[in-house]
Amino acid sequence: MSIITRRRVLQAAAGAIALGLTATLSGCVGGAAQPASDAPGTTTLHLVGFAVPKEANNAIQKKFAETPEGEGVVWQESYGASGDQSRAVANGLKADYVNFSLEGDVSRLVKAGLVDASWKDGPTKGIVSDSVVVIVVPKGNPQGIKGWNDLVKPG
């Protein structure tokens, strides 16, 4: 796969993944996409991320496969704690696309020379998506919880 084609696939994949993740930071890591060894005409992309958005990633990858850019793309995934995944990539785990929960985990890859320093310079500041946090309380909200400050009070 040419560098230009690989870049287009990664950009399309990043866009597709961006549609379904919550509160994640992402970056494209250079140099890891490879033709799948067992299937001619396919490309393997390595996604490394924290565990929470796995189900969303899988649903988005399925939809992405229905697009021209996603045709022939095979995903290899690794999920775990954000910091552990970041350290694994810094230590050699193949990754084309990473999504982590903390900025420092992407910054570690910048320091390692794996992610471009401008990863957060765009209009979204490297944030793939965000979501509203919902606090669920018992019926009638007997403790009068209205926000985070109420949750950290003693008792």
NORUR-V203876 format. One line per field, one symbol per residue. ss: DSSP state (H for helix, E for strand, C for the rest). phi: phi as a letter, one per 30 degrees, with the letter a starting at -180 (. if undefined). burial: I if it has 16 or more other C-alpha atoms within 10 Angstrom, else O. A space follows every 50 residues. Layout:
# NORUR-V203876
ss: ???
phi: ???
burial: ???
This chain:
# NORUR-V203876
ss: CCHHHHHHHHHHHHHHHHCCCCCEEEEECCCCCEECCCCCCCEEEEEEEE HHHHHHHHHHHHHHCCCCCCCCEEEEEEEECHHHHHHHHHCCCCCCEEEE CCHHHHHHHHHCCCCCCCCCCCCCCCEEECCCCCCCCCCCCCCCCCCHHH HCCCC
phi: .ddddedddddddddddddbcbhbcbaccdicdbeddcbdicbccccbad dededdeddddddeddcedddidcccbbbldedddddddecjddacbbbb cbeeddeeddddicbdddecdddchiddabbddcccbdeihecidbaeed dcdei
burial: OOOOOIIOIIOIIIOIIIOIIIIIIIIIIOOOIOIIOOOOOIIIIIIIII IIIIOIIOOIIOOIOOOOIIOIIIOOIIIOOIIOIIOOIIOOOIIIIIII IIIOIIIIIIOOOIIIOOIIOOOOOIIIIOOOOOOOOOOOOOOOOOOOOO OOOOO
